[in-house]
Amino acid sequence: IVAKRYQEASGKDRSTILDEFEAVSGYHRKHALRLLNSQSTEGEKERCPGQRIYDDAVREALIVLWETADRICSKRLKAAIPKLVESMERHGHLELDSEVRQRLMAVSPATIDRLLASTREEAQGTKRRRRSSNVGIRRRIPVRTFADFDDPPPGFFEADFVLHCGGSLIGSFVHSFVVTDVASGWTEGLPLIVREQSLLVEALDVLRERLPIEMLGLDTDNDGAFINETLLSYCESQGIEFTRSRPYRKNDQAWIEQKNGSVIRRLIGHGRLEGFPAAKMLVRLYDVARLYVNFFQPSFKLLEKRREGSKVIKQFYPPATPCDRLIADERVAREIKEKLEVQQRQLDPVALLRELRAIQTELAVLQNTIESEDAEVSEDTKKFLENLPTLWKQGEARPTHRK
């Protein structure tokens, strides 16, 4: 009734009717205007639905042509249809009605996709991938690429998980949560029984207490354990700059990926670790490894990379330990440097290495990679030191890598 009054009224009366309808309905003025204009008057004939142009006959013929063309995409199939139809008719494989043939020649790539959608889905056996639930959170976290790290000060860390699954993702297994400082290479690790966001935040608190410098930034990949409201809120409350890499671009996290191989896998290997006993051993291992690696293991750091023709030329800083890099960095406070120097003087690399080997032996037994009778390491540091010059004759020294 209101629509009929509105359509029959003059310009001034229409404005009055629109005001009344807007006040009563609560609709936006533009939406109310569309409703009043779109209502059909009494006695107006309803529109009949349009007739299908591409019926089942066209679809069946299109399926045959798609299979003959080895299931190529719609744009390529559109270009191949004329030659395929002509060739198949010549050899007696296809007989088309003239009207169906005409419609096949006129079909567009978009229509081909629409007609073959259900056929393709059934043939592939998979449905379209569901949209991830953390899309909104990913949009709130800025992307940082490899090139965006332009000599950052110490405190900007990359983080990742190392899976101790032994080559099979079935069941539960221990994960190592690893962080490394981009500027110095300082690396810390902590085992997690499961990969879960609240447990990850607790592990991050533990690692921050161990770090000699304050954590200013955290860069992760797009793992769901990282990209979630829990970790995002934690970083915002702690004043940590939270960024992420691009999906499927490992080079955006080059620093942590390098440490995963040269530190974590070198210490632990690729065996499967499950349960609390394995996690407790890894806690002991990381307590020793953090001192041995960060104070006594020099590493390279890229200075410059340039391309000359087909060659990529890289130049590196002289090898240095993460501790030495922090001490030499002018952006690190003097109090932190003095604490590191005192701690370095108190550490014994031979005692640390002996303890590492002992824990690696226990891990190897847990992984069933060596026999139990080989799981004996001398607790005497002096005797361990005497065996070092001839240890190379026994082959692989790390029990976690021994076959």
C-alpha positions as CSV (number, residue, x, y, z in Angstrom):
1,I,0.0,0.0,0.0
2,V,2.8,2.4,0.9
3,A,4.6,1.6,-2.3
4,K,1.5,2.2,-4.4
5,R,0.9,5.6,-2.6
6,Y,4.5,6.6,-3.1
7,Q,4.6,5.7,-6.8
8,E,1.3,7.6,-7.5
9,A,2.2,10.7,-5.5
10,S,3.8,13.9,-6.7
11,G,7.4,14.9,-5.9
12,K,6.6,16.8,-2.6
13,D,4.2,14.2,-1.4
14,R,6.8,11.5,-2.2
15,S,9.3,13.1,0.1
16,T,6.7,13.2,2.9
17,I,5.7,9.5,2.4
18,L,9.4,8.5,2.4
19,D,10.0,10.4,5.7
20,E,7.1,8.6,7.3
21,F,8.2,5.2,6.0
22,E,11.8,5.8,7.2
23,A,10.6,6.8,10.7
24,V,8.3,3.8,11.0
25,S,10.5,1.1,9.6
26,G,13.9,2.3,10.8
27,Y,15.5,1.6,7.5
28,H,18.2,3.7,5.9
29,R,16.8,6.3,3.6
30,K,18.5,4.8,0.5
31,H,17.2,1.3,1.4
32,A,13.7,2.6,2.0
33,L,13.8,4.3,-1.4
34,R,14.8,1.1,-3.1
35,L,12.1,-0.8,-1.4
36,L,9.3,1.6,-2.4
37,N,10.5,1.8,-6.0
38,S,10.9,-1.9,-6.4
39,Q,7.5,-3.0,-5.2
40,S,5.2,-4.1,-8.1
41,T,1.8,-2.6,-8.3
42,E,-1.4,-4.6,-8.3
43,G,-2.2,-6.3,-11.5
44,E,1.4,-6.1,-12.7
45,K,2.4,-9.3,-14.5
46,E,5.2,-11.2,-12.8
47,R,8.3,-11.8,-14.7
48,C,8.9,-15.3,-16.0
49,P,12.3,-16.9,-15.4
50,G,14.6,-16.9,-18.3
51,Q,15.2,-20.0,-20.4
52,R,18.4,-21.9,-20.0
53,I,20.8,-21.4,-22.9
54,Y,23.2,-24.2,-22.0
55,D,21.2,-27.3,-21.2
56,D,22.2,-30.8,-20.2
57,A,23.0,-31.7,-23.8
58,V,25.6,-28.9,-24.0
59,R,27.0,-29.9,-20.6
60,E,27.3,-33.6,-21.5
61,A,29.1,-32.7,-24.7
62,L,31.4,-30.3,-22.8
63,I,32.3,-33.1,-20.4
64,V,33.4,-35.4,-23.3
65,L,35.5,-32.6,-24.8
66,W,37.0,-31.8,-21.4
67,E,38.1,-35.4,-20.9
68,T,39.4,-35.6,-24.5
69,A,41.5,-32.5,-23.8
70,D,43.0,-34.2,-20.7
71,R,41.0,-32.0,-18.3
72,I,42.7,-28.7,-19.2
73,C,41.5,-25.3,-17.9
74,S,38.5,-23.5,-19.3
75,K,40.4,-20.9,-21.2
76,R,42.5,-23.5,-23.0
77,L,39.5,-25.7,-23.5
78,K,37.6,-22.8,-25.1
79,A,40.4,-22.4,-27.7
80,A,40.6,-26.2,-28.3
81,I,36.8,-26.8,-28.8
82,P,36.6,-26.0,-32.5
83,K,39.4,-28.3,-33.5
84,L,38.4,-31.1,-31.1
85,V,34.8,-31.1,-32.4
86,E,35.8,-31.1,-36.0
87,S,38.4,-33.9,-35.5
88,M,36.1,-36.1,-33.3
89,E,33.2,-35.7,-35.8
90,R,35.5,-36.6,-38.7
91,H,36.6,-39.9,-36.9
92,G,33.1,-40.8,-35.9
93,H,33.6,-40.2,-32.1
94,L,31.1,-37.4,-31.8
95,E,27.7,-36.6,-33.4
96,L,26.2,-33.3,-32.4
97,D,22.9,-31.6,-33.1
98,S,23.5,-28.4,-35.0
99,E,22.0,-26.3,-32.2
100,V,24.2,-28.0,-29.6
101,R,27.2,-27.5,-31.8
102,Q,26.5,-23.8,-32.2
103,R,26.2,-23.3,-28.5
104,L,29.4,-25.2,-27.8
105,M,31.2,-22.8,-30.1
106,A,29.8,-19.8,-28.4
107,V,30.3,-20.9,-24.8
108,S,32.6,-18.6,-22.7
109,P,35.4,-19.8,-20.3
110,A,33.4,-18.6,-17.3
111,T,30.4,-20.6,-18.4
112,I,32.6,-23.7,-18.9
113,D,33.8,-23.3,-15.4
114,R,30.3,-23.0,-14.1
115,L,29.0,-26.1,-16.1
116,L,32.0,-28.3,-15.1
117,A,32.2,-27.2,-11.4
118,S,30.4,-30.2,-9.9
119,T,32.1,-32.6,-12.4
120,R,35.6,-31.3,-11.5
121,E,34.8,-31.5,-7.8
122,E,33.7,-35.1,-8.0
123,A,36.6,-36.1,-10.2
124,Q,39.2,-34.5,-7.9
125,G,37.6,-36.0,-4.8
126,T,38.2,-32.8,-2.8
127,K,36.1,-29.8,-2.0
128,R,37.4,-26.3,-2.1
129,R,39.5,-25.5,0.9
130,R,37.7,-23.8,3.7
131,R,38.8,-20.3,4.6
132,S,40.9,-20.2,7.7
133,S,39.4,-18.8,10.8
134,N,42.4,-16.7,11.7
135,V,42.3,-14.5,8.5
136,G,41.2,-11.4,10.5
137,I,44.1,-11.9,13.0
138,R,46.6,-12.3,10.1
139,R,45.5,-9.0,8.7
140,R,46.3,-7.4,12.0
141,I,49.9,-8.7,12.0
142,P,52.2,-6.9,9.6
143,V,54.4,-8.9,7.2
144,R,58.1,-8.7,7.4
145,T,60.3,-10.1,4.7
146,F,64.0,-11.0,4.6
147,A,64.8,-7.6,3.0
148,D,63.0,-5.7,5.8
149,F,65.6,-6.6,8.4
150,D,68.0,-3.8,7.7
151,D,70.6,-4.2,10.5
152,P,68.2,-4.2,13.4
153,P,69.4,-3.7,17.0
154,P,69.8,-6.7,19.3
155,G,66.4,-7.8,20.5
156,F,64.5,-8.6,17.3
157,F,64.0,-12.3,17.3
158,E,62.7,-14.9,14.9
159,A,60.9,-17.9,16.2
160,D,59.9,-21.3,14.9
161,F,59.1,-24.9,15.9
162,V,61.3,-27.9,15.3
163,L,59.3,-31.2,15.2
164,H,60.9,-34.3,16.8
165,C,58.5,-36.6,15.0
166,G,61.0,-39.1,13.5
167,G,59.5,-38.7,10.1
168,S,55.9,-39.5,11.1
169,L,53.3,-36.9,12.2
170,I,51.0,-39.5,13.6
171,G,50.4,-39.2,17.3
172,S,51.8,-36.8,19.8
173,F,55.5,-35.9,20.0
174,V,57.8,-33.2,21.5
175,H,58.2,-29.8,19.8
176,S,61.2,-27.5,20.3
177,F,60.3,-23.8,20.5
178,V,63.4,-22.0,19.2
179,V,64.2,-18.2,19.0
180,T,67.2,-16.5,17.6
181,D,68.3,-12.9,17.6
182,V,68.8,-11.5,14.1
183,A,71.6,-9.1,15.1
184,S,73.8,-11.4,17.2
185,G,72.6,-15.0,16.5
186,W,71.9,-15.6,20.1
187,T,69.8,-18.8,20.2
188,E,67.5,-20.3,22.9
189,G,65.3,-23.4,22.8
190,L,62.7,-24.9,25.0
191,P,60.7,-28.2,24.5
192,L,56.9,-28.3,24.5
193,I,54.9,-31.5,25.0
194,V,52.2,-30.1,22.7
195,R,52.0,-27.2,20.3
196,E,49.5,-25.0,22.0
197,Q,49.2,-21.2,22.1
198,S,48.8,-20.7,25.9
199,L,51.7,-23.1,26.5
200,L,53.7,-21.2,24.0
201,V,53.1,-17.9,25.8
202,E,54.4,-19.5,29.1
203,A,57.5,-20.8,27.2
204,L,58.1,-17.3,25.8
205,D,58.1,-15.9,29.4
206,V,60.7,-18.5,30.4
207,L,62.9,-17.7,27.4
208,R,62.7,-13.9,27.9
209,E,64.0,-14.4,31.5
210,R,67.0,-16.3,30.1
211,L,67.9,-13.8,27.4
212,P,70.7,-11.4,28.1
213,I,68.9,-8.6,26.2
214,E,65.3,-7.4,26.1
215,M,63.0,-8.8,23.4
216,L,61.9,-5.9,21.2
217,G,60.4,-7.8,18.3
218,L,59.1,-11.3,17.4
219,D,58.8,-12.6,13.9
220,T,57.1,-16.0,13.2
221,D,55.8,-18.0,10.3
222,N,52.0,-18.4,9.7
223,D,51.6,-21.5,12.0
224,G,48.3,-21.4,13.9
225,A,50.1,-21.7,17.2
226,F,51.7,-18.3,16.4
227,I,48.9,-16.5,14.5
228,N,46.2,-16.3,17.2
229,E,44.7,-13.8,19.6
230,T,46.5,-15.2,22.6
231,L,50.1,-14.5,21.3
232,L,49.0,-11.2,19.6
233,S,47.5,-9.9,22.9
234,Y,50.6,-11.0,24.8
235,C,53.0,-9.1,22.5
236,E,50.8,-6.0,22.5
237,S,50.7,-6.0,26.4
238,Q,54.4,-6.6,26.6
239,G,55.4,-3.9,24.0
240,I,56.8,-6.5,21.6
241,E,56.6,-5.8,17.9
242,F,54.9,-8.9,16.4
243,T,55.4,-9.6,12.7
244,R,55.0,-12.6,10.4
245,S,56.6,-13.9,7.3
246,R,54.9,-14.5,3.9
247,P,53.3,-17.9,3.5
248,Y,55.5,-20.5,1.9
249,R,58.5,-18.2,1.8
250,K,61.2,-19.9,4.0
251,N,63.8,-17.2,3.1
252,D,61.8,-14.6,5.1
253,Q,62.9,-16.5,8.2
254,A,66.4,-17.4,7.0
255,W,68.0,-16.8,10.4
256,I,65.9,-19.2,12.4
257,E,65.8,-21.8,9.7
258,Q,69.6,-21.8,9.7
259,K,69.7,-22.3,13.4
260,N,67.2,-25.1,13.3
261,G,69.7,-27.0,11.2
262,S,73.1,-26.0,12.5
263,V,72.1,-26.0,16.2
264,I,68.9,-27.9,17.0
265,R,69.2,-30.8,14.5
266,R,72.9,-31.0,15.0
267,L,72.4,-31.5,18.7
268,I,69.3,-33.7,18.7
269,G,69.1,-35.3,15.3
270,H,65.9,-36.4,13.5
271,G,64.7,-39.2,15.9
272,R,61.2,-39.3,17.5
273,L,60.8,-38.0,21.0
274,E,57.6,-38.5,23.0
275,G,56.3,-37.8,26.5
276,F,57.6,-36.1,29.7
277,P,60.9,-38.1,30.0
278,A,62.1,-36.9,26.6
279,A,60.9,-33.3,27.3
280,K,62.9,-33.3,30.6
281,M,66.0,-34.5,28.8
282,L,65.6,-31.7,26.3
283,V,65.3,-29.1,29.0
284,R,68.6,-30.3,30.5
285,L,70.2,-30.3,27.0
286,Y,69.1,-26.8,26.2
287,D,70.3,-25.5,29.6
288,V,73.8,-26.7,28.6
289,A,73.6,-26.0,24.9
290,R,72.6,-22.4,25.3
291,L,75.9,-21.7,27.1
292,Y,78.1,-23.9,24.8
293,V,76.6,-22.5,21.5
294,N,76.2,-18.8,22.5
295,F,79.6,-18.5,24.2
296,F,81.9,-20.9,22.3
297,Q,80.4,-21.5,18.8
298,P,81.3,-18.8,16.2
299,S,78.9,-18.4,13.3
300,F,78.9,-16.4,10.1
301,K,76.8,-13.4,9.5
302,L,76.0,-12.0,6.0
303,L,77.5,-8.6,5.2
304,E,76.6,-8.2,1.5
305,K,75.0,-10.1,-1.3
306,R,75.2,-9.0,-4.9
307,R,74.6,-10.5,-8.3
308,E,77.2,-10.3,-11.1
309,G,75.7,-11.9,-14.2
310,S,74.7,-15.4,-13.4
311,K,76.6,-15.5,-10.1
312,V,75.5,-14.5,-6.7
313,I,78.5,-13.2,-4.6
314,K,78.2,-13.2,-0.8
315,Q,80.5,-11.5,1.7
316,F,80.4,-12.3,5.4
317,Y,81.6,-10.7,8.6
318,P,84.5,-12.6,10.3
319,P,83.0,-15.5,12.3
320,A,82.1,-14.6,15.9
321,T,80.1,-16.0,18.7
322,P,76.7,-14.5,19.7
323,C,78.3,-13.3,23.0
324,D,81.1,-11.6,21.2
325,R,78.7,-9.8,18.8
326,L,76.7,-8.5,21.7
327,I,79.8,-7.3,23.5
328,A,81.0,-5.5,20.4
329,D,77.7,-3.9,19.5
330,E,77.5,-0.3,20.6
331,R,73.7,-0.5,21.0
332,V,74.0,-2.9,23.9
333,A,74.2,-1.4,27.4
334,R,77.5,-1.6,29.3
335,E,76.0,-3.5,32.2
336,I,74.9,-6.3,29.9
337,K,78.3,-6.5,28.3
338,E,80.1,-6.7,31.7
339,K,77.7,-9.5,32.9
340,L,78.4,-11.5,29.7
341,E,82.2,-11.1,30.1
342,V,82.0,-12.3,33.7
343,Q,79.8,-15.3,32.7
344,Q,82.1,-16.2,29.8
345,R,85.2,-16.3,32.1
346,Q,83.4,-18.8,34.4
347,L,82.4,-21.3,31.8
348,D,84.4,-24.4,30.9
349,P,83.8,-25.5,27.3
350,V,85.2,-29.0,27.9
351,A,82.9,-29.6,30.8
352,L,79.9,-28.3,28.8
353,L,80.7,-30.5,25.9
354,R,81.0,-33.6,28.2
355,E,77.7,-32.8,29.7
356,L,76.2,-32.4,26.2
357,R,77.5,-35.8,25.1
358,A,76.1,-37.4,28.3
359,I,72.6,-36.0,27.6
360,Q,72.8,-36.9,23.9
361,T,73.5,-40.5,24.9
362,E,70.4,-40.6,27.1
363,L,68.4,-39.2,24.2
364,A,69.8,-41.7,21.8
365,V,68.8,-44.6,24.1
366,L,65.3,-43.1,24.3
367,Q,65.2,-42.9,20.5
368,N,66.4,-46.5,20.2
369,T,69.2,-45.5,17.8
370,I,72.0,-47.1,19.8
371,E,72.3,-50.1,22.1
372,S,72.0,-49.6,25.8
373,E,75.5,-50.8,26.5
374,D,76.9,-47.9,24.5
375,A,75.2,-45.5,26.8
376,E,78.1,-44.9,29.0
377,V,79.9,-41.6,29.2
378,S,82.7,-40.9,31.7
379,E,81.7,-38.4,34.3
380,D,85.3,-37.4,34.8
381,T,86.1,-34.3,32.8
382,K,89.8,-35.0,32.8
383,K,89.3,-38.5,31.3
384,F,86.9,-37.1,28.8
385,L,89.5,-34.5,27.8
386,E,92.1,-37.3,27.3
387,N,89.8,-39.1,24.9
388,L,89.2,-36.1,22.7
389,P,92.3,-36.4,20.5
390,T,91.4,-40.0,19.5
391,L,87.7,-39.7,19.5
392,W,87.6,-39.2,15.7
393,K,88.7,-42.8,15.2
394,Q,85.4,-44.0,16.5
395,G,83.4,-42.2,13.8
396,E,80.3,-40.1,14.6
397,A,80.8,-38.6,18.1
398,R,77.3,-37.4,18.7
399,P,75.2,-40.4,20.0
400,T,72.0,-38.8,18.6
401,H,73.5,-39.2,15.0
402,R,75.1,-42.6,15.4
403,K,73.5,-45.4,13.4
